[in-house]
């Protein structure tokens, strides 16, 4: 049985038409199911937990990256398949999964192509896509074997599980995380030179002389250092489209 969890923002009247078209299409495809609408009074974790106890095996998030990111921190540890019908501007994850906006996503759900993908883990918190941080004075211990120190110039560090970054597709099924460090150094007369370094690892520990904020791009959530980052291989069963950015 399909269970549909609607983002609280979809209560806005401007979404009425698209929601109506989605529900009609789901009915036509024979994959309609129970609907639950989130609100400020409904905690996503308690809502999902209750439905899983009732035997739900497929949960569809109708909304954006933030709601999906919140859901995986419960679903990631359970034998449940997750899907998404993206609505709204913040749907980077859906694009990477090859899922179009609105009612066209219903056909992807009906085709039911399921992949098991890795989840990134930062301080015991799951993420699907990536982490970002200002790397000034950050130390990154990689696989207990070497340390990267980003002390010179301006550094932006991106840690990726599922992403399209600098022209590269990041594979969420390889059991590894990709780290990109963009270093920009100021030169004479205001000119600057940027370089990009790429590392692939399974375990990172990020520290610094002071606490650094780490931005989880899925949920626009902040976690602070010190941070331990690992990979949970093939942790999440998720419905994908043929135009996804990985095999």
Secondary structure, DSSP 8 states (H G I E B T S, - for coil): -EEEEE-GGGGSGGGHHHHHHHHHHHHHHT---EEEE--TTS-HHHHHHHHHHTT--EEEEEE-HHHHHHHHHHHTTSS-EEEEEE-SS--HHHHHTT--BTTHHHHHHHHTEEEEEEEEEETTEEESSEEEEE-TTEEEEETTTEEEEE-SSEEEEEEESSEEETTEEE-TTSS-EEEEEEEEEE-GGG-EEEEEEEEEESEEEEEESS--EEEETTTTEEEESSEEEEEEEEEEEEEE-TT-S--
